[in-house]
Amino acid sequence: MEANGNLRTAIVLQGGGALGAYEFGVLKALYERRPGFEPSVVTGISIGAITTAVLAGAKDDPIQALDQLWGEKLTVLPPLPPFFQQAYQQLVPTELQRVQEQFLGLVGNPGMYQPRLDNLYAPWLSTSVYDLAPLRQTLTELVDLRKLNNGGIRAAVGAIQVGTSLIKYFDNRNGGLSFERVMASGSLPPGFPMTEVDGHYYWDGGLFSNTPLGAAINRLEQCEPDNPNIRRELIVVELFPMDAPIPKDMPSVLNRMAQLQYTSRLRMDRNFFQKIDKMVDLLQKIHDTLPEDSPIRQDEDYKELRSHKKIDAFQVISAELPPELSNASDFSEPSIEGRIEAGYQSAIEHRIWEPTST
């Protein structure tokens, strides 16, 4: 099948807290409908960075690891014994489960964050409400750093340097990925603390750009650049869609504010990719007609233009979640399960197993 032959796929994962369960649903469908599939490149921000690390460095099967991440590690209420779990789900209405578990989330998430004890006696000196020690433990349990940095998937996660406002992409090829570098991408203030990496301090990359699209394209272009038979595919999962209904009440106003803050602000225009592909084809024709001794061949700008490759196929899958599933801080089990199913169904509707030509 082409997905395992000449097609190289890059996956772009936005940040969005608990909405990241939707990304897992999309990935679950992708791996299920393309047997033997493995992406060439994955880039992520925040929760997308955590998914990136698990996808590229899972100790065992990546989809099983992501299922464990969302089904056991990131749910506010740890899994109960089967009898009690069944009784809880039958006796407690779904909406009440959501409310109860959202309240529990204020005092911590056992697989992701916990309250800082120093806030009890010196809150004015603190730079965050929680710390991310549980997240580091979760990554340690699910991710093999050697596989993450030496496996077949090119992975990059974005964080913003607090002191300079510059975005930094940590890459498993250029310097390697550590748990701290993954955590830096998800260090969203004021809830979570700055993460120190190599003497610099970082916050969540979504504060700068929540869609690591350029990072994905750059790395996808580097996949066997001299092989003319390679086709390149881009899959973008948007947790904060650009289009949404006009808010009609205060909760929907607050939700839309968050969407506008973290949306990609880039409409994935098929015509744009077609223009780029035409430019790449034209440059190839020019290159083929240039004399071997032409100084243009040595021009650095010309070389840079020639380094760009065609994006032969792309898909954008945008989360269109109902209000009860749209709260990015809601790590309740019913909401997580609902988002996973929504992402899975969206991927099926997009026929994600069929690369869509530009």
C-alpha positions as CSV (number, residue, x, y, z in Angstrom):
1,M,0.0,0.0,0.0
2,E,1.3,3.5,-0.8
3,A,1.2,4.7,2.8
4,N,4.1,2.2,3.4
5,G,5.8,2.9,0.1
6,N,6.3,6.3,-1.5
7,L,4.0,8.4,0.6
8,R,5.5,10.4,3.5
9,T,3.0,11.8,6.0
10,A,3.3,14.7,8.4
11,I,0.8,15.2,11.2
12,V,0.2,18.6,12.9
13,L,-1.4,18.6,16.3
14,Q,-2.7,21.7,18.0
15,G,-2.7,22.4,21.7
16,G,-6.0,22.5,23.6
17,G,-5.9,20.8,26.9
18,A,-8.6,18.1,27.4
19,L,-9.7,18.7,23.7
20,G,-6.6,16.7,22.8
21,A,-8.7,13.6,23.2
22,Y,-10.2,14.5,19.8
23,E,-6.8,14.2,18.3
24,F,-6.4,10.7,19.7
25,G,-9.7,9.8,18.0
26,V,-8.4,11.0,14.7
27,L,-5.2,9.1,15.1
28,K,-7.0,6.0,16.1
29,A,-9.0,6.0,12.9
30,L,-5.9,6.8,10.8
31,Y,-3.9,3.8,12.2
32,E,-6.9,1.5,12.0
33,R,-7.8,2.4,8.4
34,R,-4.2,2.4,7.1
35,P,-2.8,-1.0,8.3
36,G,0.9,-0.7,9.0
37,F,0.8,3.1,8.9
38,E,3.5,5.2,10.6
39,P,3.9,8.9,10.0
40,S,7.2,10.3,8.9
41,V,6.8,13.6,10.8
42,V,4.7,14.7,13.8
43,T,4.7,18.2,15.3
44,G,2.8,19.3,18.3
45,I,2.1,22.1,20.7
46,S,1.0,21.7,24.4
47,I,-1.3,18.6,24.6
48,G,-0.4,18.0,21.0
49,A,3.3,17.8,22.1
50,I,2.4,15.1,24.7
51,T,0.6,13.2,22.0
52,T,3.6,13.6,19.7
53,A,6.0,12.2,22.3
54,V,3.8,9.2,22.9
55,L,3.1,8.6,19.2
56,A,6.8,8.7,18.3
57,G,8.2,7.1,21.5
58,A,5.6,4.7,22.9
59,K,7.2,1.7,24.6
60,D,4.7,-0.6,22.9
61,D,2.0,0.0,20.4
62,P,1.4,3.8,20.0
63,I,-2.4,3.6,19.8
64,Q,-2.6,1.4,22.9
65,A,-0.3,3.9,24.7
66,L,-2.5,6.8,23.7
67,D,-5.5,4.9,24.8
68,Q,-3.8,4.4,28.2
69,L,-2.9,8.1,28.3
70,W,-6.5,9.2,27.8
71,G,-8.3,6.3,29.4
72,E,-6.2,6.1,32.6
73,K,-3.6,8.8,33.0
74,L,-5.4,12.1,32.1
75,T,-8.8,11.4,33.5
76,V,-9.4,13.3,36.7
77,L,-11.0,10.3,38.4
78,P,-8.7,7.3,38.2
79,P,-10.4,4.1,36.8
80,L,-12.4,2.3,39.5
81,P,-12.7,-1.5,39.9
82,P,-15.2,-2.8,37.3
83,F,-18.1,-3.3,39.7
84,F,-17.8,0.2,41.1
85,Q,-17.1,1.8,37.7
86,Q,-20.3,0.2,36.3
87,A,-22.4,1.3,39.3
88,Y,-21.0,4.9,39.2
89,Q,-21.8,5.2,35.5
90,Q,-25.3,3.7,35.9
91,L,-26.3,5.6,39.1
92,V,-24.7,9.0,38.4
93,P,-26.1,11.0,35.4
94,T,-23.5,11.9,32.8
95,E,-23.9,15.6,33.3
96,L,-23.4,15.2,37.0
97,Q,-20.3,13.1,36.4
98,R,-18.9,16.0,34.3
99,V,-19.6,18.6,37.0
100,Q,-18.1,16.4,39.8
101,E,-15.0,15.6,37.9
102,Q,-14.5,19.2,36.7
103,F,-14.6,20.2,40.4
104,L,-12.1,17.5,41.2
105,G,-9.8,18.8,38.5
106,L,-9.4,22.1,40.4
107,V,-7.4,20.2,43.1
108,G,-5.3,18.3,40.6
109,N,-5.1,15.6,37.9
110,P,-3.2,12.5,39.0
111,G,-1.6,12.0,35.6
112,M,-0.8,15.6,34.8
113,Y,-0.7,18.3,37.5
114,Q,-0.9,18.8,41.3
115,P,-1.2,21.9,43.5
116,R,1.9,23.6,44.6
117,L,2.2,23.4,48.4
118,D,4.1,26.6,48.6
119,N,0.9,28.4,47.5
120,L,-0.4,27.7,51.0
121,Y,2.1,29.9,52.8
122,A,3.5,32.2,50.1
123,P,1.1,32.5,47.2
124,W,2.3,36.0,46.2
125,L,5.8,34.5,45.5
126,S,4.5,31.7,43.3
127,T,4.6,31.8,39.5
128,S,2.0,29.0,39.0
129,V,-0.9,27.3,40.6
130,Y,0.2,23.7,39.9
131,D,3.3,21.8,39.1
132,L,3.8,19.2,36.4
133,A,5.5,16.4,38.4
134,P,2.6,14.0,37.6
135,L,3.0,14.6,33.9
136,R,6.7,13.8,34.0
137,Q,5.8,10.5,35.7
138,T,3.2,9.8,33.0
139,L,5.7,10.4,30.2
140,T,8.2,8.2,32.0
141,E,5.7,5.3,32.1
142,L,4.6,5.6,28.5
143,V,7.5,6.9,26.5
144,D,10.9,5.3,25.8
145,L,13.3,8.2,25.3
146,R,15.7,6.1,23.2
147,K,12.9,5.1,20.8
148,L,11.6,8.7,20.8
149,N,15.0,10.1,19.7
150,N,16.2,7.2,17.5
151,G,13.0,5.7,16.0
152,G,11.7,6.3,12.5
153,I,9.3,9.2,13.3
154,R,10.7,12.8,13.1
155,A,9.1,14.6,16.0
156,A,9.2,18.3,17.1
157,V,7.4,20.2,19.8
158,G,7.1,24.0,20.2
159,A,7.6,26.2,23.3
160,I,8.0,29.9,23.7
161,Q,11.1,31.3,25.5
162,V,9.7,33.5,28.3
163,G,12.6,36.0,28.3
164,T,12.8,36.6,24.5
165,S,9.3,35.8,23.2
166,L,10.8,33.6,20.6
167,I,9.3,30.2,19.6
168,K,11.6,27.2,19.9
169,Y,11.0,23.9,18.3
170,F,12.7,21.0,20.1
171,D,13.5,18.2,17.7
172,N,14.3,14.6,18.2
173,R,17.0,14.8,15.6
174,N,18.6,18.2,16.4
175,G,19.5,17.9,20.1
176,G,16.9,15.3,21.0
177,L,13.7,15.4,23.0
178,S,13.7,15.1,26.8
179,F,10.7,14.9,29.1
180,E,11.4,18.5,30.1
181,R,11.4,19.7,26.5
182,V,8.0,18.0,26.0
183,M,6.7,19.5,29.3
184,A,8.0,22.9,28.2
185,S,5.6,22.9,25.3
186,G,2.6,22.4,27.7
187,S,3.7,24.8,30.4
188,L,0.6,27.1,30.1
189,P,0.6,29.9,32.6
190,P,-0.6,30.8,35.2
191,G,-1.8,27.3,35.9
192,F,1.5,25.6,35.1
193,P,5.1,26.7,35.8
194,M,7.8,27.7,33.5
195,T,10.0,24.8,32.5
196,E,13.8,25.2,32.4
197,V,15.6,23.8,29.5
198,D,19.4,24.4,29.0
199,G,19.3,27.5,31.2
200,H,16.3,29.1,29.6
201,Y,12.7,29.2,30.7
202,Y,9.8,28.2,28.5
203,W,6.0,28.5,28.5
204,D,3.4,26.8,26.4
205,G,4.1,27.2,22.7
206,G,0.4,28.0,22.0
207,L,0.9,31.5,23.4
208,F,2.9,32.2,20.3
209,S,1.5,29.8,17.6
210,N,-0.8,27.0,18.4
211,T,-0.5,25.3,15.0
212,P,3.1,24.0,14.3
213,L,2.4,23.9,10.5
214,G,5.6,25.4,9.3
215,A,7.7,23.1,11.4
216,A,5.9,20.1,9.9
217,I,6.3,21.3,6.3
218,N,10.0,22.0,6.8
219,R,10.6,18.5,8.2
220,L,8.4,16.9,5.6
221,E,10.5,18.5,2.8
222,Q,13.6,17.0,4.4
223,C,12.2,13.4,3.9
224,E,14.4,11.9,1.1
225,P,14.7,15.2,-0.7
226,D,16.6,13.7,-3.6
227,N,14.1,11.0,-4.3
228,P,11.8,12.1,-7.1
229,N,9.3,9.3,-6.4
230,I,8.4,10.5,-2.9
231,R,4.9,11.9,-2.4
232,R,4.2,14.1,0.6
233,E,1.0,14.3,2.6
234,L,0.0,16.8,5.3
235,I,-2.7,16.1,7.9
236,V,-3.7,18.9,10.3
237,V,-6.0,18.4,13.3
238,E,-7.5,21.7,14.5
239,L,-9.0,21.7,18.0
240,F,-10.0,25.4,17.7
241,P,-11.8,25.8,14.4
242,M,-11.8,29.2,12.7
243,D,-15.5,29.1,11.9
244,A,-18.1,29.0,14.8
245,P,-21.6,30.2,15.5
246,I,-22.0,33.7,17.0
247,P,-22.1,33.5,20.8
248,K,-25.6,33.9,22.4
249,D,-24.7,33.6,26.1
250,M,-21.7,34.2,28.4
251,P,-20.4,30.6,28.4
252,S,-20.3,30.6,24.6
253,V,-18.6,34.0,24.7
254,L,-15.9,32.7,26.9
255,N,-15.5,29.6,24.8
256,R,-15.3,31.6,21.5
257,M,-12.6,33.9,23.2
258,A,-10.5,30.8,23.8
259,Q,-11.0,29.6,20.3
260,L,-9.9,32.9,18.8
261,Q,-6.8,33.0,21.0
262,Y,-5.6,29.5,20.0
263,T,-7.0,29.0,16.5
264,S,-4.5,28.6,13.7
265,R,-5.5,31.9,12.0
266,L,-4.5,30.2,8.8
267,R,-7.1,29.0,6.4
268,M,-5.7,25.9,4.7
269,D,-6.4,27.0,1.1
270,R,-6.1,24.2,-1.5
271,N,-5.4,26.8,-4.1
272,F,-2.3,28.0,-2.1
273,F,-0.8,24.5,-2.2
274,Q,-1.6,24.2,-5.9
275,K,0.3,27.5,-6.5
276,I,3.3,26.2,-4.5
277,D,3.3,22.9,-6.4
278,K,3.3,24.8,-9.7
279,M,6.2,26.9,-8.5
280,V,8.1,23.8,-7.6
281,D,7.4,22.3,-11.0
282,L,8.5,25.5,-12.8
283,L,11.7,25.6,-10.8
284,Q,12.5,22.1,-11.9
285,K,11.9,23.0,-15.5
286,I,14.2,26.0,-15.2
287,H,16.8,23.8,-13.4
288,D,16.7,21.3,-16.2
289,T,17.4,23.9,-18.9
290,L,20.2,25.7,-17.0
291,P,23.7,25.2,-18.3
292,E,25.8,23.2,-15.9
293,D,28.2,26.1,-15.5
294,S,25.4,28.7,-14.9
295,P,26.1,30.8,-11.8
296,I,22.4,30.7,-10.9
297,R,22.9,27.1,-9.8
298,Q,25.3,28.3,-7.1
299,D,23.0,31.2,-6.0
300,E,22.0,30.6,-2.4
301,D,18.5,32.0,-2.9
302,Y,18.0,29.7,-5.8
303,K,19.2,26.8,-3.8
304,E,16.7,27.6,-1.0
305,L,13.8,27.9,-3.5
306,R,14.9,24.5,-5.0
307,S,14.8,22.9,-1.5
308,H,11.0,23.3,-1.3
309,K,9.0,20.2,-2.2
310,K,5.5,19.7,-3.4
311,I,2.7,18.8,-0.9
312,D,0.9,16.3,-2.9
313,A,-2.0,15.7,-0.5
314,F,-3.4,17.3,2.6
315,Q,-6.4,17.1,4.9
316,V,-7.6,19.4,7.6
317,I,-9.8,17.9,10.3
318,S,-11.5,20.5,12.5
319,A,-13.2,19.7,15.8
320,E,-16.8,20.8,15.7
321,L,-17.7,19.8,19.3
322,P,-21.0,20.4,21.0
323,P,-20.9,22.8,24.0
324,E,-20.7,20.1,26.6
325,L,-17.5,18.8,25.0
326,S,-15.9,22.2,24.3
327,N,-14.4,23.0,27.7
328,A,-10.6,22.6,27.3
329,S,-10.2,22.2,31.1
330,D,-12.8,19.4,31.4
331,F,-10.9,16.1,31.9
332,S,-13.9,14.2,33.0
333,E,-14.3,10.7,31.7
334,P,-17.6,11.2,29.8
335,S,-16.1,14.3,28.0
336,I,-12.9,12.5,27.1
337,E,-14.8,9.5,25.7
338,G,-17.1,11.8,23.8
339,R,-14.2,13.7,22.2
340,I,-12.4,10.5,21.2
341,E,-15.5,9.3,19.5
342,A,-16.0,12.6,17.8
343,G,-12.5,12.7,16.5
344,Y,-12.8,9.1,15.3
345,Q,-16.1,9.8,13.5
346,S,-14.7,13.0,11.9
347,A,-11.7,11.1,10.5
348,I,-14.0,8.4,9.1
349,E,-16.2,11.1,7.5
350,H,-13.1,12.7,5.9
351,R,-12.1,9.2,4.7
352,I,-8.7,9.7,6.3
353,W,-7.3,6.5,4.8
354,E,-7.5,8.2,1.3
355,P,-4.8,10.9,0.8
356,T,-6.6,13.9,-0.7
357,S,-4.7,15.4,-3.6
358,T,-4.0,19.1,-3.8
